[in-house]
Amino acid sequence: MIEDELIQIWQSSPEQEQIKFEKSRLMLDMQSSLDRFHRLIKYSLLVEQIAVIIIIPVFLFIVYWVPPVLSKIASFLIVLWAIWYMFRLRKIKEKQPKSILLNYLDYLKKNRGYLRYLKNMTDTAMYWYILPPMTGYFMFIIGAHLYAKGPTAFFLLTLLLGMGASIAYYLYFRWIVKKIYMPRLQKIDSLIKTLEE
């Protein structure tokens, strides 16, 4: 009953009022979407930072404990990558837009820039997120295999697992771009266009 009354009010109101209502609805939808997105990013950054904090001491211990030289080099390279990645995570956190002093249009433009930045990072993640640690992983496995002369089947299985994980990460990042970043970018672009009219 209430919905029918609202529809009648909507239809009988002047076009200018309908446009104002549409803008406010778009703004509320966009704000809700951005709030969910920022919570997701905050949680993701926290999980990644905890993982890096765990990775660094573990692989430093492996550098000391594991005898094969190639595995030691691989572990040290993974530690260097993890330190670099921690700085990258902090940079992502610093770039997150704050809404305290901005008007809504500027806030949307800052969020659009931030989303584009994250999308570009995700597009290139194969080169800086997947390949460096996976290279270290493969070097570590090869070093351990050459040192221990273990069964070839186990060696090949671990290499295939590494390749499978790399492909899975790549596909996951493609999915993130398609399902998380692109819809929000399109919504922000349409809302900015609507607000600028």
N, C-alpha and C positions, 0 to 999 in steps of 0.2 A: 504494500500500500504506500509506504513512504517513498519507495523507489519510483512508483508511478507519479507521485506528486513532484518529486525532484525532476523527473523527465519532462513533465508539463511546464514546470518553472523554467527549465533549461530551454525548451523549445519556444516559450513565449518571451524570453528575455531578448533584448536587442543583441545584434551581432557583436558589438564592442564588448559587452559583458561576457558573451560566450568566449571571446578571444582571451579576455582576462582570466576567466575560469580555466581555460585550456592551458594558459601559461603557468598559472599557479599549480595546476595538476602536474604538468611536466616538471616544474621545479621541485615539487615534493617527491616525485618518482626519482628524479635524478639525485636528489640529496640522499634519499634512502639507499639508492644503488651505490653512491660514493661512500656512504658510511659503512656499508657492508664490505665494499672493496678495501677501504682503509683498515678495517679490522682484519681482513684476510691477509693483507700485506704485513701488518704488525705481527700477526701470529706466524706467518711464514718467515719473516726476518728473525724472530725469536728462535724458532726451530733451527734455522740454518746457523745462527750464531752458537747455539748450544752444540750442534753437531761439529762445528769447527773447533770449539773449545775442547771437545772430546778427541777429535782427530789429531790435533797437534801433539799432546803428550803421548798418545798411543804410538804414533809413528816416530816420535823422538826416541821412545823406548825401543822400538823395532830397529832403529838405526844402531843403537848400542848392542842389542841382543842378537840379531840375526847375522850369521856368518857370511853369506854370499855378498860380495862387493856390489854386484849389480842390484841386489835387493836393498842394500844400504843406500845406494845412490837414489834408487826409486823412492824409498821412504823419505829421504831428505827432500827430494823434489816435491813430493806430496805435501810435506810440511811447509815448504816455501809457498806453494800454491795456496794452502789453507790460510797462511798469514795474509797473503795478497787478497784473498777472497774476503777475509774479515774486514779489511779496509774498504773493499768494494761494497759490502753490506752496510757499513757505516755511511758511505756516500749516498746510498739509496735512501737511507733513513733521513739524512740531512736534506735531501731534495724534496721530501714530502711536503706539499703545500699546507700552510697554516691559514685558517680562515678568520683570524682575529681582527685584522685591520683591513681586510679587503672587502670591496663591495661584491655582490654575488656574481656579476659578470666577470670581474677579474679573478675571482676564486675559481670559476669554471674554466677560464683560460689557463690558469696555473695547473689545474687538475688535468686538463687536456695535454699540456706539455709534459706533466709527470707520467701520464698514461703512455704517451708516445715514447718517452724515455724508457719506461719499463718494457714496452713492446719491442723497441729496438734491441734492448738488452736480451730479451727472450729470443728474438729472431737470431741473434748471434751467439746464443748460449752454447752451441755445438763447439765453438772455437775456444771459449774461455771457461766454460763450466764442465763440459764433458771430456773433451780431448786431453787437457793436462792431467787430471787425476787418472783417467783411463790409460794414458801412456805410462804413468807411474805404476799402475796396477799390472799392466802387461810386462813391464820391465821387472817388477817384483816377482811375478810368476815365472818368467823365463829364468831369472837368477836363481830362484829356489829350485826349479827343475834341473838346471844344469849342475847345481851343487849337490843335490840329493839323488840325482839319477832315478827319480820316481817313475811310476808307470806312465807311459805315453797317453793312455786313455784318460787318466785323471788330468794330465796337463792340458790335453785338448778340450776336455770338459770345462776346465776353469777358463780357458781362453774363450770358448763359446759363451760361457756365462757373462764374461766381460763384454763381449760384442753384443749379446742380447740386452744387457743392461744399458749399453750406449744407445742402441736403437730404441729401446723403451723410453729412455729419457728424451730422446729427440722427438718421438711421437707425442710424448706428454707435453713438451714445450709447444709443439704445433697446436695441440688441443687448447692449451692455455691462451695462446694468441687468438685462436678462432672463437672460443667460447667465453673468455673473460675480458680480454682487452678490446677486441673489435666492437662488440655490442655497446660497451660503455663509451668508446670513442665516437661511435655513430650517434648515440643519444646526446652526448655533450655537444657535438657539432650541430645537431638539429636544434638543441635548446639555445645555444649561442646565436645561431641564425635567427631563431624566433625572437630572442630578447633584443637583438640589434635592429630589428625591423621597427 
